[in-house]
Amino acid sequence: MGKTIPYAKTTIIRTADEALKMLNRIRKGYRPAPGEMEITIIGIDKAKRDAEPYYAGVWKRINGKKNYGWHCPDCGRQLLKKVEGEWFPLEWSDVANGEQPSAERLSDARAENKMLPNGLPEDCLVKWRRTKKFMKCSYTPMPKGCVESDEAVCGIKMYRPAVKSRGETRNRPTTNISRVFKKMKKYFDLYICDEAHQCKAGGSGRGDAYDKMVKAAKRNLNLTGTLVNGKASSIKELLWRSTPQDLIDKGFNDASGDLAWAEKYGKLKQVVYLQDEVNSQGWVTRQRRKPMQPTEEPGIAPQMTAQFLLHKTAFLDIDDLGLPLVELVEKPIFIQPKREHEAAYRGFHKEMYDKCSKLARAGVKGAWSKFNPAVLNYAARPDLGAFYSFMSIDGTEDIITAPKLEGYTAKEEWLIDQVKTELAEDRGVVIYNNYTGEYQLNERTQKILQANGVESRILNDSNTEKRSEILQKFEEENVKVIICNMKLVEVGLDLLAWPTLIFNQLSYEVNVVRQSAKRSHRSGQHRLCKVLVPILNGTQEVSQFKKVMSARGHALMTEGRLDRGELAKYSFDEQSSLATDLAQCFAEADLANAWEELAAKEYEGIEMVAEEEFQQVLEHRMEELATHTMQLCGVSSAADLHPSEKMEIGQEESIFNFDFSYEHEESGEFSGFIGIVELSLYKKKRSRKDPTENQLVFNF
């Protein structure tokens, strides 16, 4: 920032203390001097952090009884919970995990004077449940509380920040920085949010921080490379937080859910099960319809783009600069699994699908939650086997297993050969995985590569700044193969030293896939870029691939890169549910071609040059861009000028040399970061022509 705008005063907020100091300065009347630009930088992940909550209830003996219960620290009454319209005492397990302290343990702690103010022993380490059911004292007016009159109302908050000195947390106390910025009351003229798509979730910490930061500025500017993920609801919360009046005018409010939005501007899918039911007498057989909860599918109505985006969105691309990019090859590879693996997978997939379908028809919540991780990871890591348990409605436990298979899978053998091929051409490789926690795909990939003579490094640091430093260190050490979760490099990082990207696993989050696929294909890259997507045919990976393709097509249509008439070629919505039958897990003959055509649509209009010619073409385009820029600035030719003359002529002949004093005299309300003003209102200095009518200029 200092090199780009050297005259601007730049402040980086890293802690809550720095944010509070800034708030105090503003409340005391601090404002930037006239003509001075001040920029404040803060990461959205820093802004969202809040103090660790600690339950404030007191665990003590209930009056007149021998057992214990939770009591309000303010009014002292026993806390209650509402179950099916009736009030019952709040139990230990309602707010705390683990075993409750026994009466003997409490008595010993009291005798040794080792009791905490909340009635628990000092050595009792409690992990509180993350629930919003008991946020306040239950003694509040009905219907939310149990008090019928206002005489005994309490209603205090039951959670407070954890205190490090008491041993309640290992972290130092902090304050939510986004809330501090909201209290600055429009101090900032402009709030710029980079990678705004990461704040799209309604109940996320990033989304809440974005909401507060927007309220701290007079205007806001959102930047992103992937505006939507193919679903209409992916932009609803961003619109509600940045321009709520537009949604209110269309009949929406803060209680409107994603399904209501998708019903009007997106696409909903509802599964209806038809069941045969025999009545109690056994003579009449009738068919019963059992509809499931509607779910949103990829699909965006043109009305949403027209009503909410076109008048406030600018779609920019690298071709707007007139600079080319090196050639990009994006290719899926469908691999046939080995016979033993294929047979074991088919049996496991069918058992999981049938069991989850049965639970879903019975109305069990989260019936499909285990399906995708189970089948996707048995396809990727059959060496681990599989073991999943389900609780039936009658309380019995059903277990589904799959055998452990030794050796390499067909995809792993392809991966080893492909990495060796890339290294033989002196090309760096980044391998993306998705399930990198419990299933340890990163470690497995590194192990099989190392066993075949290929050295690699795993990138797993959660800090963005440290990841950048680690990548720079890898480049200096000439590390050729990196393995990581694609979410770690989704934004903010360039992988220019590793022009080959291999998606060993995909993700259902199409934004993550699109962003991570562009990490090496950027300005400054001079090597041919490859994006390879190996898919194990006959597995859930094919269904996932179709789902990502459909969502990508709808996203490109919203961005204006794809016509609605072309969308059907790349949409497999009916075959690409999150969980699919085994019969739909096989790739059609033209599926790979459809992916490559869609990838070409994403980069349509961008000039791409072969690796052998790229450097020469880029130098020529840079010269053209420099010449055109100087012509706009009133400089005839850069080659004929000495360095001292360039500055002088640039100052005297620039078409942007205007007197803006009129603006400060007429309008003092906006001391903005960037203002857009009418050119015809100002007097031109040293100009030969009058300003064109209705022309606009950016006033920094």
Salt bridges, closest charged atoms under 4 A:
ASP17 OD2 - ARG172 NH2 3.10
ASP45 OD1 - LYS48 NZ 3.52
ASP45 OD1 - ARG206 NE 2.78
ASP50 OD2 - ARG179 NH1 3.67
ASP94 OD2 - LYS81 NZ 3.00
ASP123 OD1 - ARG105 NH2 3.37
GLU168 OE2 - ARG160 NH2 2.81
GLU168 OE2 - ARG166 NH1 3.88
ASP189 OD1 - LYS218 NZ 3.13
GLU195 OE1 - HIS197 ND1 3.67
ASP208 OD1 - LYS212 NZ 2.70
ASP211 OD2 - LYS212 NZ 3.78
ASP211 OD1 - LYS215 NZ 2.64
GLU237 OE2 - LYS236 NZ 2.78
ASP246 OD2 - LYS312 NZ 2.47
GLU277 OE2 - ARG286 NH2 3.19
GLU277 OE1 - ARG288 NH1 3.06
GLU297 OE1 - LYS547 NZ 3.02
ASP317 OD2 - ARG561 NH1 2.91
GLU330 OE2 - ARG552 NH1 2.74
GLU342 OE2 - ARG346 NH2 3.50
ASP354 OD2 - LYS350 NZ 2.93
ASP383 OD2 - ARG381 NH2 2.54
ASP383 OD2 - ARG444 NH1 3.79
ASP398 OD2 - LYS355 NZ 2.40
GLU412 OE2 - ARG444 NE 2.93
GLU413 OE2 - LYS338 NZ 2.69
GLU422 OE1 - ARG427 NE 2.87
GLU422 OE2 - LYS530 NZ 3.11
ASP426 OD1 - LYS480 NZ 3.09
GLU477 OE1 - ARG457 NH2 3.22
GLU490 OE2 - HIS197 NE2 3.15
ASP494 OD1 - ARG522 NE 2.69
GLU509 OE2 - LYS487 NZ 2.80
GLU541 OE2 - LYS411 NZ 2.99
GLU559 OE2 - ARG514 NH1 3.07
GLU559 OE1 - ARG561 NE 3.12
GLU566 OE2 - LYS601 NZ 2.71
ASP573 OD2 - LYS267 NZ 2.94
ASP573 OD2 - HIS554 NE2 3.71
GLU588 OE2 - LYS546 NZ 3.16
GLU597 OE1 - LYS569 NZ 3.52
GLU602 OE2 - ARG514 NH2 3.03
GLU602 OE2 - LYS518 NZ 3.09
GLU602 OE1 - ARG552 NH2 2.78
GLU607 OE2 - ARG621 NH2 2.63
GLU611 OE2 - ARG527 NE 2.91
GLU624 OE2 - HIS620 NE2 2.84
